[in-house]
Amino acid sequence: MTDAGVFARGKLDRGTRLLIEAVDIPEGSVVLDLGCGYGPIGIAAAVLCPTCRVYMIDVNERACGLTRRNAALNGAANVEVRCGTGFQPVKGMKFDLVLSNPPIRAGKRVLFEIIEEAAQHLKPGGRLVLVAQTKQGAKSLLRKLAEVFPTAREVEKGGGYRVMEGVAGIAGEDTTHGSAGP
Ligand SMILES: C[S@@+](CC[C@H](N)C(=O)[O-])C[C@H]1O[C@@H](n2cnc3c(N)ncnc32)[C@H](O)[C@@H]1O
């Protein structure tokens, strides 16, 4: 179900599809879909990984309502939708995987904040996976991702979209800028 005023009304965005196809989801992961819209990314994760627990956040109430309906329509009982801004609804929680087709139109400040806050919400070894359209700033997003996660890399590209990933440092490894190194 989609509706007016919600991203990609009536269709599956091509970037969203590329992200879903590119990402692998280990069994038992705690997953966050940030900016879930009507729910395609998080619900796909929940259906593909029944042992996972998937949290889904959107600032738009209508999107949250659609996601709840779509989770039920797809039999995804391992989904929890929380309406709100950024990581606020999951404050203090840590994830194995944060997935997002982020709100490019919200501007760089919001996008960069999402990347910085993701670092605070990932378990050691946890991954942030983003998709963006090449002509809508995917490269600047990758640069920011590499600032926060030095091992950041592009994992897939196609149809004018790029999927990129940053991995949180494992305890004892100094893989994030700003953490205490030798
Ligand atoms: C590009 S859309 C992606 C929607 C969905 N994940 C998909 O792939 O079809 C980005 C979503 O982020 C939501 N959004 C915008 N700013 C947000 C914020 N600060 N916190 C949470 N969600 C936000 C928008 O309402 C929108 O649904």
The ligand as an SDF file (V2000), in Angstrom:
LIG
                    3D

 27 29  0  0  0  0  0  0  0  0999 V2000
   14.0080    8.7360    0.1300 C   0  0  0  0  0  0  0  0  0  0  0  0
   12.6590    8.3740    1.2070 S   0  0  0  0  0  0  0  0  0  0  0  0
   12.8410    6.6210    1.3780 C   0  0  0  0  0  0  0  0  0  0  0  0
   11.5630    5.9330    1.7930 C   0  0  0  0  0  0  0  0  0  0  0  0
   11.6290    4.3980    1.8110 C   0  0  0  0  0  0  0  0  0  0  0  0
   12.7040    3.9320    2.6570 N   0  0  0  0  0  0  0  0  0  0  0  0
   11.8190    3.8390    0.4230 C   0  0  0  0  0  0  0  0  0  0  0  0
   12.9410    3.4020    0.1300 O   0  0  0  0  0  0  0  0  0  0  0  0
   10.8510    3.8610   -0.3640 O   0  0  0  0  0  0  0  0  0  0  0  0
   13.2060    9.0560    2.7500 C   0  0  0  0  0  0  0  0  0  0  0  0
   12.2090    8.9930    3.8970 C   0  0  0  0  0  0  0  0  0  0  0  0
   12.7880    9.6410    5.0360 O   0  0  0  0  0  0  0  0  0  0  0  0
   11.7820   10.3240    5.7620 C   0  0  0  0  0  0  0  0  0  0  0  0
   12.4500   11.3800    6.5390 N   0  0  0  0  0  0  0  0  0  0  0  0
   12.8140   12.6290    6.1570 C   0  0  0  0  0  0  0  0  0  0  0  0
   13.4710   13.2650    7.1380 N   0  0  0  0  0  0  0  0  0  0  0  0
   13.5190   12.3960    8.1830 C   0  0  0  0  0  0  0  0  0  0  0  0
   14.0470   12.4620    9.5050 C   0  0  0  0  0  0  0  0  0  0  0  0
   14.6930   13.5540    9.9270 N   0  0  0  0  0  0  0  0  0  0  0  0
   13.9060   11.4050   10.3150 N   0  0  0  0  0  0  0  0  0  0  0  0
   13.2680   10.2780    9.8970 C   0  0  0  0  0  0  0  0  0  0  0  0
   12.7310   10.1540    8.6480 N   0  0  0  0  0  0  0  0  0  0  0  0
   12.8600   11.1930    7.8060 C   0  0  0  0  0  0  0  0  0  0  0  0
   10.8290   10.8260    4.7040 C   0  0  0  0  0  0  0  0  0  0  0  0
    9.5290   11.0450    5.2580 O   0  0  0  0  0  0  0  0  0  0  0  0
   10.8740    9.6830    3.6770 C   0  0  0  0  0  0  0  0  0  0  0  0
    9.8490    8.7470    3.9090 O   0  0  0  0  0  0  0  0  0  0  0  0
  1  2  1  0
  2  3  1  0
  2 10  1  0
  3  4  1  0
  4  5  1  0
  5  6  1  0
  5  7  1  0
  7  8  2  0
  7  9  1  0
 10 11  1  0
 11 12  1  0
 11 26  1  0
 12 13  1  0
 13 14  1  0
 13 24  1  0
 14 15  1  0
 14 23  1  0
 15 16  2  0
 16 17  1  0
 17 18  1  0
 17 23  2  0
 18 19  1  0
 18 20  2  0
 20 21  1  0
 21 22  2  0
 22 23  1  0
 24 25  1  0
 24 26  1  0
 26 27  1  0
M  CHG  2   2   1   9  -1
M  END
$$$$
